Amino acid sequence: MKLVRYTRDNITAMGVVKDDGIVDLKALIPGFDGGMIELLQSESTLAAINERLAAADITLSLKDVTLEAPLTNPRKFLAIGMNYQKHAEEAKAKGITPPEHQLWFNKQVSCITGPFNDVELPTVSEQLDYEVELAFVIGKRCRHVKVEDAADVIAAYTVCNDVSVRDWQLRVQTWTMGKSFDTHGPIGPWLVTKDEISDPHTLDLKCYVNGELRQSSNTSDLIHDCYQMVEHLSTVMTLEPGDIIATGTPSGVGVAMQPPQFLKVGDVVRCEVENIGYIENTIVAEG
């Protein structure tokens, strides 16, 4: 299923995508009054939605609504660096030593924005870069999860652009400042439940800037796969429902080009992940 948050006539609601439309969640589960995180935690509610969806009437056309970020209030937004083999190689060519262990950083949750919202070029930097990524969302509170059990705690997958301000990123080893500017965490266009993603490690990823293909890879090039990430993170911290985990970007980022090609006002960035969909954001000057 594709779980979505959408706005029409200044009212934001939740629904499920069906064909080219949306079935409002209240039409499927009249008594449900929680948000997206509560929905992801309830396997019985998700099962009921799946059972009723085929017979349900479409409430609205997708073209008549504004799609919002499917999650706005996660406790954590974590991302891993240099997790594609070819991306690690291009970083090494720029003098950055690939990490020996999984390299994690925070994207502050205030950076989250919608799948088609504008992304701001900060007033303090001209080194704005794109990073297409597969992201997954935790569905169960968990700790010390083994690789073989990790799939069970993942609720859904989505597309992420780990927008990066390169000079601010590299000022400190944690990277967090350069990854957390407002609007620099577009996700969406919806959450695809794990039953529709049979193997998250065989998905094509693409990123276009103004129609030019910049990144093209497959999650089979991941150094640490999704389940290894869950095991590693849950060794340290409790993972909670709604936590967003971005799994890394492939080669082709702007900073690695010769010369570097950073994003400018007016650029349009489109990030796609196979079997999930795409997000598309226009670069604007910081308001």
C-alpha positions as CSV (number, residue, x, y, z in Angstrom):
1,M,0.0,0.0,0.0
2,K,1.0,3.6,-0.6
3,L,0.1,5.6,2.5
4,V,-0.1,9.3,1.9
5,R,-0.7,12.7,3.6
6,Y,-2.5,15.2,1.4
7,T,-4.0,18.7,1.5
8,R,-7.1,19.9,-0.2
9,D,-9.0,23.1,0.5
10,N,-6.6,23.8,3.4
11,I,-7.5,20.6,5.1
12,T,-4.7,17.9,5.5
13,A,-5.8,14.3,5.8
14,M,-4.4,10.8,5.4
15,G,-5.3,8.3,2.7
16,V,-4.2,5.4,0.5
17,V,-3.3,5.7,-3.1
18,K,-5.4,3.6,-5.5
19,D,-4.7,3.9,-9.3
20,D,-4.6,7.6,-10.0
21,G,-6.5,8.6,-6.9
22,I,-6.7,8.6,-3.1
23,V,-9.1,6.8,-0.8
24,D,-9.5,8.8,2.3
25,L,-8.4,6.8,5.4
26,K,-11.6,7.7,7.2
27,A,-13.6,6.0,4.4
28,L,-11.6,2.8,5.0
29,I,-11.3,2.9,8.8
30,P,-14.0,5.3,10.2
31,G,-12.9,5.0,13.8
32,F,-9.2,5.6,13.3
33,D,-8.1,9.0,14.7
34,G,-4.3,8.6,14.9
35,G,-1.5,10.0,12.8
36,M,0.9,8.2,10.4
37,I,3.1,6.9,13.2
38,E,0.1,5.4,15.0
39,L,-1.0,3.8,11.7
40,L,2.4,2.3,11.0
41,Q,2.4,0.7,14.5
42,S,-1.0,-1.0,14.0
43,E,-0.6,-4.2,12.0
44,S,-4.3,-4.9,12.4
45,T,-5.3,-1.5,11.0
46,L,-3.0,-1.9,8.1
47,A,-4.4,-5.4,7.4
48,A,-7.9,-4.0,7.5
49,I,-7.0,-1.3,5.0
50,N,-5.5,-3.8,2.7
51,E,-8.6,-5.9,2.8
52,R,-11.0,-3.1,2.1
53,L,-9.0,-1.1,-0.4
54,A,-10.0,-3.1,-3.5
55,A,-13.7,-2.5,-3.0
56,A,-13.3,1.2,-1.9
57,D,-14.2,4.1,-4.1
58,I,-11.6,6.7,-4.9
59,T,-12.2,9.9,-2.9
60,L,-10.0,12.3,-4.8
61,S,-7.8,12.5,-7.8
62,L,-4.1,12.8,-7.1
63,K,-4.0,15.8,-9.4
64,D,-6.5,17.7,-7.2
65,V,-4.5,17.5,-4.0
66,T,-1.1,18.7,-2.6
67,L,1.0,15.8,-1.4
68,E,2.6,16.5,1.9
69,A,5.6,14.9,3.6
70,P,4.2,11.5,4.7
71,L,5.9,11.9,8.1
72,T,6.4,15.2,9.9
73,N,7.0,14.3,13.5
74,P,9.5,11.4,13.7
75,R,11.7,11.2,16.8
76,K,14.8,10.6,14.7
77,F,16.0,11.2,11.1
78,L,19.3,9.3,10.7
79,A,21.4,9.0,7.6
80,I,24.5,7.0,6.7
81,G,27.4,8.4,4.8
82,M,29.4,6.9,1.9
83,N,27.4,3.7,1.9
84,Y,27.6,3.0,-1.9
85,Q,30.8,1.4,-3.1
86,K,31.1,3.7,-6.1
87,H,30.3,6.8,-4.0
88,A,33.0,5.8,-1.5
89,E,35.4,5.5,-4.4
90,E,34.5,9.0,-5.8
91,A,34.9,10.4,-2.2
92,K,38.3,8.8,-1.9
93,A,39.3,10.5,-5.2
94,K,38.5,13.8,-3.5
95,G,40.8,13.0,-0.6
96,I,38.1,11.7,1.8
97,T,39.0,8.4,3.3
98,P,36.1,6.0,3.3
99,P,35.0,5.0,6.8
100,E,36.0,1.6,8.3
101,H,32.6,1.3,10.1
102,Q,29.1,2.6,9.4
103,L,29.2,6.4,9.4
104,W,26.0,7.9,10.8
105,F,24.8,11.4,11.3
106,N,21.6,13.2,12.3
107,K,19.4,15.2,10.0
108,Q,17.4,17.4,12.4
109,V,13.7,16.7,11.9
110,S,13.0,20.4,11.3
111,C,14.5,19.9,7.8
112,I,11.7,17.7,6.6
113,T,9.6,19.1,3.8
114,G,7.1,17.8,1.2
115,P,7.9,15.8,-1.9
116,F,7.2,18.7,-4.2
117,N,8.0,21.7,-2.0
118,D,10.7,24.2,-2.7
119,V,14.2,23.6,-1.3
120,E,16.0,26.7,-0.2
121,L,19.5,27.8,-1.2
122,P,20.9,29.2,2.1
123,T,22.1,32.7,2.2
124,V,25.3,31.5,3.9
125,S,26.5,29.1,1.2
126,E,26.6,28.4,-2.5
127,Q,27.6,24.7,-2.1
128,L,24.1,23.2,-2.2
129,D,24.1,19.5,-3.4
130,Y,21.6,16.7,-4.0
131,E,21.7,13.1,-2.9
132,V,19.0,10.6,-4.0
133,E,18.4,8.0,-1.3
134,L,16.1,5.1,-0.4
135,A,14.8,5.6,3.1
136,F,12.9,3.3,5.4
137,V,10.7,3.9,8.4
138,I,10.7,2.0,11.6
139,G,7.4,0.4,12.6
140,K,8.2,-1.2,16.0
141,R,10.0,0.0,19.1
142,C,13.1,-2.1,19.2
143,R,16.6,-2.6,20.6
144,H,19.3,-5.1,19.8
145,V,17.8,-6.4,16.6
146,K,19.6,-9.1,14.7
147,V,20.1,-8.9,10.9
148,E,17.8,-11.9,10.4
149,D,15.0,-10.1,12.3
150,A,15.5,-6.6,11.0
151,A,12.9,-6.8,8.2
152,D,10.2,-7.3,10.8
153,V,10.8,-3.9,12.4
154,I,10.7,-1.9,9.1
155,A,7.2,-0.6,8.3
156,A,7.6,1.2,5.0
157,Y,10.0,2.7,2.4
158,T,10.1,6.2,0.8
159,V,12.2,8.4,-1.4
160,C,14.6,10.9,0.2
161,N,16.8,13.7,-1.0
162,D,19.6,14.1,1.6
163,V,20.1,17.8,0.5
164,S,23.6,18.8,1.7
165,V,25.4,22.1,2.2
166,R,28.9,20.9,1.6
167,D,31.0,23.6,3.2
168,W,28.9,23.5,6.4
169,Q,28.9,19.7,6.3
170,L,32.7,19.4,6.2
171,R,33.4,22.0,8.9
172,V,32.8,19.4,11.6
173,Q,33.1,15.6,11.7
174,T,29.5,15.0,12.7
175,W,28.2,16.5,9.4
176,T,24.9,17.4,11.1
177,M,25.0,21.1,10.5
178,G,25.4,20.8,6.8
179,K,22.6,18.2,6.5
180,S,20.0,20.0,8.6
181,F,19.1,23.3,7.0
182,D,15.3,23.9,6.9
183,T,13.7,22.4,3.8
184,H,16.7,20.1,3.2
185,G,14.9,16.9,3.9
186,P,12.3,16.3,1.2
187,I,10.7,12.9,1.5
188,G,7.8,11.1,-0.2
189,P,5.7,11.1,-2.2
190,W,4.2,8.5,0.1
191,L,5.2,5.6,2.3
192,V,5.2,2.2,0.5
193,T,4.5,-0.6,3.0
194,K,7.1,-3.4,3.1
195,D,4.7,-6.0,1.7
196,E,5.1,-4.2,-1.7
197,I,9.0,-4.1,-1.5
198,S,10.0,-7.8,-1.7
199,D,13.7,-6.9,-1.7
200,P,14.9,-3.4,-0.8
201,H,18.4,-4.3,-2.1
202,T,17.5,-4.6,-5.8
203,L,16.0,-1.1,-6.5
204,D,17.1,1.3,-9.1
205,L,17.8,4.9,-8.0
206,K,18.0,8.0,-10.2
207,C,18.5,11.7,-9.7
208,Y,18.0,14.3,-12.4
209,V,18.9,18.0,-12.3
210,N,17.0,20.1,-14.9
211,G,16.3,16.8,-16.8
212,E,20.0,15.8,-16.8
213,L,20.7,12.4,-15.3
214,R,23.3,12.9,-12.5
215,Q,22.9,9.8,-10.4
216,S,22.0,6.3,-11.6
217,S,22.6,3.2,-9.5
218,N,21.0,0.3,-7.7
219,T,20.7,-0.6,-4.0
220,S,22.7,-3.7,-4.8
221,D,25.7,-1.4,-4.6
222,L,25.1,-0.7,-0.9
223,I,28.1,-1.5,1.3
224,H,25.9,-2.0,4.4
225,D,22.3,-3.1,3.6
226,C,19.1,-2.0,5.3
227,Y,19.1,-4.9,7.8
228,Q,22.7,-4.4,8.8
229,M,21.9,-0.8,9.4
230,V,19.0,-1.8,11.8
231,E,21.3,-4.1,13.7
232,H,24.1,-1.5,14.0
233,L,21.8,1.3,15.1
234,S,19.8,-0.7,17.5
235,T,22.9,-1.9,19.2
236,V,23.3,1.7,20.4
237,M,19.8,3.2,20.7
238,T,16.2,2.3,20.9
239,L,14.6,2.7,17.5
240,E,11.1,4.0,17.6
241,P,8.0,3.9,15.3
242,G,8.3,6.7,12.7
243,D,12.1,7.0,12.8
244,I,13.4,7.7,9.3
245,I,16.6,6.0,8.2
246,A,18.2,7.2,5.0
247,T,20.4,4.6,3.5
248,G,23.0,6.5,1.6
249,T,23.5,8.0,-1.8
250,P,25.2,6.6,-4.9
251,S,28.0,8.2,-7.0
252,G,27.3,11.3,-9.1
253,V,26.9,14.0,-6.5
254,G,27.6,17.5,-7.6
255,V,30.6,18.1,-5.3
256,A,32.5,15.2,-7.0
257,M,32.0,16.5,-10.6
258,Q,34.9,18.2,-12.4
259,P,34.4,21.1,-11.8
260,P,31.9,20.8,-8.9
261,Q,28.3,21.5,-10.0
262,F,26.3,22.9,-7.2
263,L,22.6,23.7,-7.3
264,K,21.4,27.2,-8.2
265,V,18.2,29.1,-7.8
266,G,15.7,27.8,-10.4
267,D,17.2,24.3,-10.7
268,V,14.7,21.4,-10.5
269,V,15.9,18.2,-8.8
270,R,14.0,14.9,-9.3
271,C,14.8,11.9,-7.2
272,E,13.4,8.5,-8.1
273,V,13.4,5.0,-6.5
274,E,12.1,2.0,-8.3
275,N,8.7,0.7,-7.1
276,I,8.2,3.7,-4.8
277,G,7.9,6.8,-7.0
278,Y,9.6,10.2,-7.2
279,I,10.0,13.5,-5.5
280,E,10.7,16.8,-7.4
281,N,11.9,20.1,-5.8
282,T,12.7,23.5,-7.2
283,I,15.6,25.4,-5.7
284,V,14.7,28.9,-4.4
285,A,16.5,31.6,-2.5
286,E,16.2,31.4,1.2
287,G,13.1,33.4,2.3
